[in-house]
Amino acid sequence: MSSSSFAHRMAVTSLFPSDPVGMTEPIRIGFLAPLTGPVSSWGLPGLHGCRLWEDWLNRAGGMLIGGRRYPVRIIPFDCGYDPERAMEGARHLVLTEQVRLLMMLGGDTFTPLRSFLSEHKVLTSTLLPSDLSPDTRYLIAPSEVHPIYNVTGVDWLARNRPDLGRVALCSQKDALGMPSLATYRAACEAAGLDVVKDVQYAPTLTDVAAIVQPMLDAQPDVLCWCTSLTPMVHAMTEYAFEKGFTGRILSCTLDNYQRLIARTSVEFMEGAVFQFPDFDDPELARKAFFFNRPSTFFKEYNARYPGSWSAVSWEYVAILDIWHAAVEKVSSAHPVSVLATMKQMDPVTHAFGPARWWGESIFGIDNALIGDWPVVTLQEGRARIVEFGSIPDWLAAHEPLLRENMARLGQLWHQRIETGHRPTGLGARDVVD
């Protein structure tokens, strides 16, 4: 199995005559996510990216299965992040549209679908690995393994700025924030960083001073927002700026960082560390990852859908690329066959290079992909990749430490099941004035 992406293979095969045997019946892919409402920024940019993928592949002749080319068709269903609406959408996409892959955001909208999707053996993807458990055999998290990749940012910062030894953490108390907090705790301990303050706040809290001021009072070198949602990341960063903080900002995401720079300063944001690059970053051109044309994807996306770029814009597309490689390898779109092929591919090429399946110790099942992940810093107002950190290497040295910290906060798969379903606390990824 070649590790190159479909777009790279497409570029090569386009030099030759197209396969003359084409089929009119498309391969259907379901996109079940919030496309309207307060959580739409977790879904709509992803659909935009998938539309580009769909257009590119169909212009190249479609998907090659058994010597015949099939067009692909993305079928969206807006669940609005409502569980009942998600069930309606799943039934429609699976039973009526007979989709071969169901892409979901996950979280609160996946929980009620768990039995239905398992019963029908629907190959389903999620952006929230906390959905994984031993009874989700057909659920995969191949795009991002939140929050495990955050260890790479902490590790890089500790090695490159050993003078920044005091860290203050904060995280919202929900199913998105607590595993992130556990991961940052483990990463700081592994790197020998001193956690001088640890603030856990209610997801509904809007009093930024109540969160950030105690962190500042501890005189940290680094303020870490963990995986706080974008509006809170912006509000807390602006508060720290107004209070004269001169250290570094560390965060899982830094969506719309241009706005933060405009509201603080280039100097204040210099060196901020996060985990999601712009796709015109020169370092991406040197990685064998999906599309192999990230700058082209980034440019075309922003031209077609201006102002909506975020990590979500490419994460669903990365899933499609992995799925497509497995479909063409097994010469079938049958979900069970494709999943088996995915699990047998060694290595799998995910967004940033070779990856392997992992997760049993935390999620109860090896259905999450781990590999290299970018560490990004702001340099003179631009996001720039400074390193591709190896998640497998970090886990080889520190996985027991991660498991220990997850257990302390009740984030292991069996602990989540024992305590019952908790809302993920997802809110808007975007921020507006």
C-alpha positions, 0 to 999 in steps of 0.5 A: 500500500502506497503511503501517498495521498489520493491527491498525489496518486490523482496527480500522477494518474491524470497524466494517463487516459482516464479509466473508460469504465465509469459508473453512474451510481455514486458512493455515498458518504454521510456527514452528520454534524451541526451545520446551523446553531451555536455549535455549527463551527464544529461542523460547517467548516468541515463540510466545506472542506469535504466539498473540495475533496469531493470536487477534486476526486470527481474531477479526477474520475472518481473512486477506483473500485474493482476496475471501475470508477465511481463518483462520490457524493457527500450527503449532509444532515444538519443535526444542530447538535441535538441528540434526537435530530441526530438519531433522525439523521442517522436513520435517514443516512444509513437506512435510506441513503445507505451511506458507506461511511458516516462522519460525525462530530461525536459527543452528545450526538453520538451517545444515543446512536451507539446501539443503532450504529453498532447493530447496523455495522456502520463505519463511523468516524468521530472528532471526539475520541472520548466517544470510544469504548470497547463496545464501539467496534465500528467507531474510529477516531483517525483524524485527531486524538484529542487531547493526547497530541497536546503532550507534544507542545509541552515537551517542545516548550520545556526543551526549547525554553527551560527558563519557563518552568512555572505553569498555571493551568485552567480548564472547563469541567466537562467532557472536553476540558477534563481529559485535556487537563489530565493530559497537560498535567501528565505532560508537565510532570513528564517535562519537569515543569512546576504546575503552580496553579490549577483552575477548573471552571464551570463551562457556563462561567463567563467571569474571566477574572475569576479564572485568570487572576488566581493564575496570574497571582501564582506568578507563572511563566506560562499560562495554559488554557488547555482546551478551553473553547475559542471565545474563552481563549480569546477573553482570557488572553486579552485579560492577561494582556491587560494585566501586564502578563509577559510570559508565554501562552500555551493552548490546544487551539488558537483559532482566529489568532489574527484577531487576538494579535489585533486586540493585544499586540504582535509582541505579546503573542510572540511565541504562543504555542498551540497545535494547529497550523495554517496549511500554507506553512512551508513545513507541511510541503515536506510531509507525506500527508493527505492531499500532498498539496496543503497550500493549494487546499488552504488557498482554494478553501479560503477563496471559496469560504472566506473567514471560516478556516479552522482545524475543523476545515481539514479534519473531516477531509483527513478522515476521507483520505484514509478511508479512500485509501482503504477502499481502493486497497480492498477494492470495496466500499463495504464498511466491515471490509474497509474497517478491517483493511484500515486496521491491517494497513501498517502504517496508516498515513494520517494527516501528518505522516505515518500513524498507528492504531492505539487507544486500548489503555485510555479508550478501551479499544485501539481505534484511534490513530497516533503519529507525529503532530505539529507544534505551532508557535506565533512568529511575527504574527504568523503561525509557524510549525517548529516541530513535528512531535512524536506522540508514539515516542512520548507514550512509549516513555510516559503512557503510565503517567498519562493513564494515572492522570486520566484516572485521577480525573475519572477520564478512563473509558470505564470510569466514564461509563460508570458515572454515566453520560456527561455533556461534552460542553461544546460551544462555538469554536469561532469568536465574534466582536 
